[in-house]
């Protein structure tokens, strides 16, 4: 009788191995063979689920985004509606756990993959969804110009991702957090006519 395999668990294990490789050697360290070695199996163990390197990267991105989504939901769950924008922006401008590795992976994928790749499409979709979340939160916070507020925060937070990779010691959470808090307050109060 064949052994039952939990597909979700197997894909998560492959994603974790992929992210471990990115953490130690960047995107160039990711290969089917290297992932198989990391999880202690043959290449067939990987290719049965993800037959190409591109699919390995897409799988890692999917799992990372799902983890961030769950974390975001947990952070904003208890926040008052008019505070969600500040809470979301503060969370997005922090660096904990695997955030640096994930941002590195995302930047490398965006910089080195074909624009029509599945991984790039996932990142693009996530960026649009994040922007929509900021826009809805800006409206709920009573921003005078919610669309402008969301646009500015989106660009600043995406810029933070790059800055946190370029100079992690120069942009720690205790420096960035207060800047983001102040920016949110300024944007909410801003007169849309100026």
C-alpha positions in Angstrom: 0.0 0.0 0.0 1.5 3.4 -1.0 2.4 5.8 1.8 0.1 8.8 2.2 1.8 12.1 1.5 0.5 15.4 2.7 1.0 17.7 -0.3 0.8 20.9 1.7 3.4 19.7 4.2 5.7 18.4 1.4 5.6 21.8 -0.5 6.2 23.6 2.8 9.3 21.5 3.4 10.6 22.2 -0.1 9.9 25.9 0.4 11.8 25.9 3.7 14.8 24.2 2.1 14.7 26.6 -0.8 14.7 29.6 1.6 17.5 28.0 3.6 19.6 27.9 0.4 18.7 31.5 -0.4 19.8 32.5 3.1 23.2 30.9 2.8 24.0 31.4 -0.9 21.4 33.6 -2.6 19.3 32.7 -5.5 22.2 31.1 -7.3 22.4 28.4 -4.6 18.9 27.2 -5.5 18.7 24.1 -7.7 16.6 21.0 -7.6 19.7 18.9 -6.6 20.6 21.4 -3.8 17.0 21.4 -2.4 16.8 17.6 -2.6 20.1 17.3 -0.7 18.8 19.8 1.9 15.7 17.7 2.6 17.6 14.5 2.6 16.1 12.9 -0.5 16.6 12.3 -4.2 15.9 14.9 -6.9 12.8 12.8 -7.7 11.4 13.7 -4.3 11.5 17.4 -5.5 10.6 17.0 -9.1 7.5 14.9 -8.4 6.0 18.1 -7.0 8.0 20.9 -8.6 9.7 19.9 -11.8 11.7 23.1 -12.5 13.8 25.6 -10.7 11.3 28.3 -11.6 8.6 26.3 -9.8 10.9 25.9 -6.8 11.2 29.7 -6.6 7.5 30.2 -7.1 6.7 27.7 -4.3 9.1 29.5 -1.9 7.4 32.8 -2.8 3.9 31.4 -2.3 4.8 30.0 1.1 6.6 33.2 2.2 3.6 35.4 1.1 1.2 33.1 2.9 3.2 33.4 6.1 3.3 37.2 5.7 -0.4 37.3 5.1 -1.1 35.3 8.3 1.3 37.5 10.3 -0.3 40.7 8.9 -3.8 39.4 9.8 -2.6 38.6 13.3 -1.1 42.1 13.8 -4.1 44.1 12.6 -6.8 41.8 14.1 -7.0 43.6 17.4 -6.4 47.1 16.0 -9.2 49.6 15.8 -10.3 50.4 12.3 -8.8 53.9 12.3 -5.5 52.5 13.6 -5.1 49.7 11.1 -3.1 51.9 8.6 -0.5 52.8 11.2 -0.3 49.2 12.4 0.0 47.8 8.9 2.7 50.3 8.0 4.6 49.7 11.2 4.5 45.9 10.6 5.7 46.3 7.0 8.6 48.4 8.1 9.9 46.0 10.6 12.4 43.2 10.1 12.0 40.0 12.1 12.5 36.3 11.5 13.1 35.5 7.8 12.2 38.9 6.6 15.6 39.8 5.3 15.9 36.5 3.5 12.5 36.9 1.9 13.2 40.4 0.8 16.5 39.3 -0.7 14.8 36.5 -2.6 12.1 38.8 -3.8 14.6 41.4 -5.0 16.7 38.8 -6.7 13.7 37.3 -8.5 12.6 40.8 -9.6 16.0 41.7 -10.8 17.0 38.4 -12.5 13.8 36.6 -13.6 11.9 37.1 -16.8 9.1 39.6 -16.4 6.5 37.0 -17.4 7.8 34.3 -14.9 5.4 32.9 -12.4 7.4 34.1 -9.4 7.4 37.7 -10.7 3.7 37.5 -11.4 3.1 36.4 -7.8 5.2 39.2 -6.5 3.4 41.7 -8.7 0.0 40.4 -7.6 1.0 40.6 -3.9 2.2 44.2 -4.4 -1.1 45.2 -5.9 -3.0 43.4 -3.0 -0.8 45.1 -0.4 -1.5 48.5 -2.1 -5.2 47.8 -2.0 -4.9 47.0 1.7 -3.1 50.2 2.4 -5.8 52.1 0.4 -8.7 50.5 2.4 -6.9 51.2 5.7 -6.2 54.8 4.7 -9.8 55.3 4.0 -10.8 53.8 7.3 -8.3 56.0 9.1 -10.0 59.1 7.6 -7.1 60.1 5.4 -8.0 63.3 3.5 -6.7 61.6 0.2 -6.7 57.9 0.8 -5.3 57.1 -2.7 -2.4 59.5 -2.3 -1.7 58.1 1.2 -1.7 54.5 -0.1 0.6 55.4 -3.0 3.1 57.2 -0.8 3.2 54.5 1.8 3.5 51.7 -0.8 6.5 53.4 -2.4 8.1 54.2 0.9 7.6 50.6 2.3 8.9 49.0 -1.0 11.9 51.4 -0.7 12.5 50.3 2.8 12.7 46.7 1.6 15.7 47.6 -0.5 17.2 49.9 2.1 17.0 47.2 4.7 19.0 44.9 2.5 21.6 47.6 1.4 22.3 48.8 5.0 20.6 46.7 7.6 22.5 48.4 10.5 21.6 51.8 9.1 17.9 51.1 9.0 16.9 49.2 12.1 13.3 49.0 13.4 13.9 51.5 16.2 14.9 54.1 13.5 12.3 53.2 10.9 9.3 52.7 13.1 9.1 56.3 14.4 9.6 57.6 10.8 6.8 55.5 9.5 4.5 56.5 12.4 5.2 60.2 11.7 4.7 59.7 8.0 1.3 58.0 8.5 0.2 60.9 10.8 1.3 63.5 8.2 -0.4 61.7 5.3 -3.7 61.2 7.2 -3.8 64.9 8.1 -2.6 66.2 4.7 -4.8 68.6 2.8 -5.4 67.0 -0.6 -5.4 70.4 -2.3 -1.7 71.2 -1.4 
